[in-house]
Amino acid sequence: MSDRTPQSTGKPENSASGFALMATAACSSQTGAAFGSRAFDSLGPVGVVAVRQIVAAVILAVISRPRLWQFTRSQWGPIILLALIFAVMNTALYASISRVGLGMAVTLEFLGPLAVAIGSSRRLRDGIGALLALGGVVLLTQPGPTSDFLGIGLGLLAGVCWAGYILTNRVVGRRIPGVQGAAAATILSATGMLPAVVVIIYSFQPPWQAYVFALLAGLFSTAVPYALDLIVLRRISPLIFGLGMSLHPFFAALIGMVFLGEALGVLAWSGIALVIAANTVTLLGSRGEPEPVTASLDLQTGAHAVVPAPDSHKTHRN
C-alpha cells in the first residue's frame, strides 16, 4: 500500500504499457488467491491470510523501515484501526472464496471501492453506475433459497472493509509520511495473527504443500503487484489506473474457472461485466478532471484504489 500520485504524460504508449503492467498485476494477484485457495483444506482461510500478512509485513518493513518507536498516540489510533481492517478484510475475503468461489468473492469485494467512488458524487452518470453495479450483483449472486448467503455476506463484508481501508488509509497518509503507517499496520496485523498460525500448525499439522501454496499466495498477491506498482503508478492517468483495477474481477473469474474448475454461468459472467461497466462509466465521467489523486496499492488484496488526495478540493471518481 503505497500512496502515490499518478500523473499522465500524455503519451499513448505510456498508457498502453501502463495498462499492460496493471493487467499483469491483476492477473498475478488473482493467481495468488488461487494458490491460497489450494491450502484451505489444510491451513484454512485464516491460516492462508496469516501467511499473506506475514509476507506483506516483511516486504513493507524492508522497504519503508518504519520507526515504530517514534509514532505518537494520534498516529497509532488510525494504524490500529487499519490493522484491524486488514485482518477482517482478508479473512472475510478468503472465507468467501472458500464458499462461493474466487470470481464471485472478488467481484463482491470490488463493490467496496466502487461504492466509495460513487458515493462521493452527485452526478447522474454515477447514479447509472450504481444501478449497473446493483444489477451486476443480482445477476452474479442470483439470490434464492439455495444461495450461499453466508459466502455472499462475507464477500460484501470484505468490500465494506476495503472501503474502510481507503478512507482510513487517507488519514494514515496525512499523519505519517510515506508508507510507514501502512507498514506499521501490516506488521501489527501479522503479529496479531501469529497465534492463529501456531494453533493451526499444532492442531492440524498441515503438509508441506500447504505452506508452499500459502507462500505463493503471498508472493503473487503481494510482492509482484507491489513491484509492478512501483514501476507504473506515476506513468499513467487516473482513468487508466482505474480501468486497470477493473480487471481484478475478470481475472478472478477467469483464473477460478481455468485453474480451480469454478465454472460460472452466463448470468454470473454478465453480472461481473456489469460491475466492471459500472466502474468504467464512473471513470469516464472524470476524464476531463485533472485534479490530483492518491492511488493506493492494497497489499492486502493485491488490488488498487484511487482516492482523492488530501489537499484536493475536487473528487476523483473511481
Secondary structure by P-SEA (a helix, b strand, c coil): cbbbbbbbcccaaaaaaaaaaaaaaaaaaaaaaaaaaaacccccaaaaaaaaaaaaaaaaaaacccccccccaaaaaaaaaaaaaaaaaaaaaaaaaacccaaaaaaaaaaaaaaaaaaacccaaaaaaaaaaaaaaaaaaccccccaaaaaaaaaaaaaaaaaaaaaaaaaaaccccaaaaaaaaaaaaaaaaaaaaaaaaaccccaaaaaaaaaaaaaacaaaaaaaaaccccccaaaaaaaaaaaaaaaaaaaaacccccccaaaaaaaaaaaaaaaaaaaaacccccbbbbbbcccccbbbbbbcccccccccc
